């Protein structure tokens, strides 16, 4: 065989090898991407549950604080009324 034939044979072999490597690379990317999406979904679900509980606890605490403030204001107003009327 001549140098041209040898070069063409070598080039053909490299093309076939690179095609296989590219196919394997794309398969790995798809597999890793799917695993990453599953991981993100799981982390998002955990974070959503945690923050939901935190928000619920915050709202309960806020309602209690507001109720305490309203009771305090009501008591102050009642005291002011009594003082105004002279009781």
Secondary structure by P-SEA (a helix, b strand, c coil): ccaaaaaaaaaaaaaaaaaaaaaaaaaaaaaaaaaaaaaaaaaaaaaaaaaaaaaaaaaaaaaaaaaaaaaaaaaaaaaaaaaaacc
